[in-house]
Structure formats: structure tokens, C-alpha cells
Amino acid sequence: MDWERLISAKRLGMEGLETVHKDDRSAFLRDYDRLIFSAPFRRLQNKTQVFPLPGSVFVHNRLTHSLEVSCVGRSLGNNVSRGILHKHPELAGTNITEIGNIVSAACLAHDMGNPPFGHSGEKAISAYFTEGKGQNLEAQFAQNPGQWTDIINFEGNANAFRLLAHQFIGRRKGGFAMTYSTLASIVKYPYASILANGKHKFGFFDSEAPIFAKIADELGIIRLSEPGQPLRYVRYPLVWLVEAADDICYLLMDLEDAHKLKILSTEQTVSLMMDFLEPKDQEHAKNIIGMVTDVNEQVSYLRSKLVGILVEECTQVFLENEKDILNGTFSGSLIKHISPTPRDAYKRCADLSVQKIYRSRDVLEVELAGFRIISTLLDLMVEAVQNPDREYSKLLIDRVSSQYDIKAPDIYNRLLAVLDYISGMTDVYALDIYRKINGNSLPAV
């Protein structure tokens, strides 16, 4: 793959309709601004990251997580941009300097397709179609098995791409009209769901496969599948940076939140974080936190130090493996290739997070509640789109925004519209709708 071709300011849905702007923002900064001011992005403030919200102790939600990932992604992108220019001075004057802005925008968007209630939301959607009433729909997809695998393996990453590529269906066509490069940067798993076979994540639904193919062809992303076969590509190079920013943030911020909630003691947290440092750096860090009396500030200082270390490590891995990344032969996340000391410490933290954080009582209670709420909403909405002429179905369908293709002629697109609607809900809104539909509360009058 070629850097000059990979960085493209062409906009999806606006091809050939370039606009002259009065200010000096680049197309990729405009992507960032469009996301910041969008309703789907704002709704992330009321979507669970890991821990319940709201509460007396502030913890990360999807919005704060995405903003932090974006900051780290910008640093990674700027570092890599400088490194590439140093190695390839002939790229001076190209869009290579925009890598930081592209990665930052993609990081903002990376979780926008996730349903409410954290990862339990994804599980609840898939389970409804594999274990619940939804499994009875499989026979209707006999001619389109790829579409059925989209439904039974609902994937937030693929849904983020769908959301950003979506063209609203009302009187006016709309949508984000993002640049090709930003869109390519959020597709971590660039292949169809039928190739994932339920064992791995995937990058786009069957409905958006032609759009991804169009973007990939324009950017020169290497295709691995033969013509006529389900799409499979190598990763767009900047995906590695978006993934690394997410890997860095979710692990360290989850540790910090677990400490604030007293799931982990200060001693445990400090010890885990110190393990990322070489012995000579540990002494300096101990001296610094020894001057700070507030334990949360001690942990905050260590977290910021580790972010810096991991950004530098991942930058180095990317630049050292640039050729393999461009050839599509690099494998494993950047984190897996960093120096032994921080890599081993990262793995210890990841293992402990699974044992003590993600399986903690509070987290499980959110997942249980979310599972029940989403399953109930799905049950009602799927029944409604299957039988739209029933009176109760009409009431349910009429409350869905016209931007969703809830009245599509085929069952696949009607189901996707239901998933668009439910996955776009915040935790609070989903709970409110659940209560009203069940008659537990009535609208204010």
C-alpha cells in the first residue's frame, strides 16, 4: 500500500461535490468536528463503559473514554507522522501530516455503534437471535446466510461503520459524509461476518459491504478474497493506531476506576502500575508519588506516566514494522510487540481485570439488567416489524424516528433498522422505554 494513496480527503456520498471553505481546517479536522457536534456522539455520555453510572464516584462512560482515546490516538498519529516523514522525506507536502487528525477522529467514533449497557448489550442482541424467539427467523435467510450471520453475531465495530456510512432516509438525504480515510480507520476487522464464523469480530455488515469495498479500492487497501467471494481485506494501516489508543486507555482507565470504587486497593493499583516501569524509573516514580498525599492523585500520576510510555512504545513498533504494515503482513496488536517489561505488565493487568473488575458484582448487575431490558425491547420491536399491520405494532413503529428504515420491504433491513434504533439508545433512555412499555411508568402529563 502507498501512503499518498492511503490518505484521501474524498468524502463518502459527496464525491465530485467538493466545497470551498473559508477557514483553514483540513477535511480530517472537519471529520473530528462533525463527530463532536453529532447527536450519536453526545449520547455516549449516558452509555456504560464498564461500571454503573451515574454514581457518587465518577467513573468513565463511553463519552469520556472516547475523548481520552482520541487524545492518545492524536499523539500516536502525530508521532508516527513525524517518523514517516523522517524516513520518507519525499512525502513532505502530502497529507501524511494529517495522520494525527485522522486517528483522533476515528478514535472519537470507534464506540459509536455500541448498544447501551456495555458489552452485555452486544451479547443480548446476539443471544436473542441464537437462543431467544429471534432464532425462528433463520429460515427466512436461507438464501442469504451472510445476512443471518450479521444478525446473530451483532458487532459494535461493524455497527459504528454502518452508522457513519448511513444515509438517512427522510425527505432529505443526510449523514456524516466522512472522509474515506477516517472511515477506513475504524474498521478493525476488515472482513464480512460470514468469514468470522461467530468466533471472531468482523468489520461491516452485508448491507455496507459495497461501501467498504468502494473505500478500500479508492485507498488501495489490499484485498485478500477472490472476486465473488465474501469480502476480506488487510487492515488499513491507521487502524493499528486506533486500536493501540483504545488498548492503552481502556486498561489503564479501568484500573483507575476500579481503584476509585475500591475494587482494587491503592497498594494493588500502584504495584500493578509500577510493574510497567524499568527499575531505574520506579525509584523516580516512587519519589514523585511520595510527595503526593492524595491516593487518587498518586494513581493519576502513574496512569499519565504509563500512557506516555505506551504511546512511545507503540510508535516505535509501528515505525519499525512500517513495511510489513503496508504489505499487509504484520499481525497482532501493537501492544503485543512492545518491550518485554511493559508488555508483561500489560498482560498481568489484563488478566486481573477479567478476574476482579469485569466480573465484579456491580458490573455483573448492570449486565444482567441490560440483558433483560434489551431482550424485552427486541422481542417487542422484532414482533412489530414482522407483523406491522397489528394495532400494537403500529404504535411501536410510529414512535421510531423516520431516519430508520423500519418499513423496509425485506426482513433483513427491517431487523437492521430495529438494531439501529435500539443500539442508538442510551442506558437511561432504554430503561425509560422498557418501563413505559411494561406499564411500570407513564409519560409525564
Phi, psi and omega in degrees: 000155188240129185301320183296325179279328184293329182262103184234134179269005179297139184254136179294126180086354181237019182302129180079003181242042183302140181247138176272122182256151183279331180269178187256019176293140176284167178301328185280328171293327176294322174304311181302312182295321179299320179293314181304320184268006183274151178296316179300326178290317179299325181295342179298340181294340178243035173240135183295135168272294175224306187268156181301149176211152356278169179207179181288337177250128181290129172231169183290138167251184183296329182290307181297323177299313183295322178296319180291319177298321179298319178297314179295320178298321178298317178297315178300314182296317179295319178299314181294320179301314179297319180295319180294318179296326177294320180283328185231073182301340179293347179275358177302136181092356177263182179282009180299333179289350182269002184304317180301318180291321180295311181296320179299316179294317180297323178295323176302323189270350195297335181252008186291343179267000183283138179286174177294164175068038173062208185290343177294334177297316177298316181297319182296319180295312179298317183295327180300324183268349178251334183236338184262202183296335183294342181294342179290350181276351187304322183300333181285353181247020183302327181272351183223067183299331178296324178291323179293322178293332172301314187289314186279350178236047185312133189228121181299326179295313178296325181289330176295317177297318179299316182299315183285335179268356188292138173250112183301149191255009181291203181297326177247136173284141181214207181126188185276330183051055182282161176290153180302320184293319178295317179298316180296331185287344181263355184268091184288332185234085191281062176206164184286158183297328183293336177279337178285333175057030178075358183258342183224166175283164179222169192256340182203148176282164178304327182294332181254004181303315179298327179292315179295321179299320179297315179295314182298319180295320179295319184273350180078029177287134186291126177267135181258336183273153178282156176305137181088350179261160176306141187293137173211128181232166168282166180290142168295133189307323184287347176300324181300325181285320176298316179297317181296318179299318178294315180301317181296312187288312187295324181290308184292321181288327176294323175298315181296317178296319179297325177292316180298325181273002178065023171287325174243141177285164177300319181298315178299313184295313180298318180297315179298320182286324179297332181296341178287340188265147171290154183310318182294329179278336179296320181298317179297316180296321179297322179294320180294308183290340175293340179269357182248125183272330181283121185293328178294324177290327175299312180295321179298319178298314180296321179300315181295323179295318181291325176302314180299318180296313184290327175297315179296318180297314182291325175300314181297318179299315181299311184293324179292333183249020183306316182299313179295324179296317179289333177276350181079020183253356179285140181225156182083153179291162177300322181302324182290349183248006181284178183301153186304317184299303178292330179295315180293322179295320178300316181296319178298318179295319180297317179296317180293324180299319179297319184286316191249334184262301186289345177251014179291160185301314183297318181295317180295324180294321176297317181296320179296314180296316180298320180300315182293316182295310183293320179299319180293315179297319177297315182304315182288315185288322178294319176298322182293317182285342174280331182229066188292346182273350177289148185298316181293323178299319180299319179297317180293316182293324183293338181273358178273134181304147182291348179289341180267136184278058187289344180250026180303152184288338182247154186294325181301309182287333174292319178295319177298324178296321176298316180291325174302313183296310184287318182292338177281350181288151168277167177303314184294317181294318179299318178296318180297314179297318179302314181294318182291318179295325179276358179079014179281342176207158180241154178300146178295141179237000000 
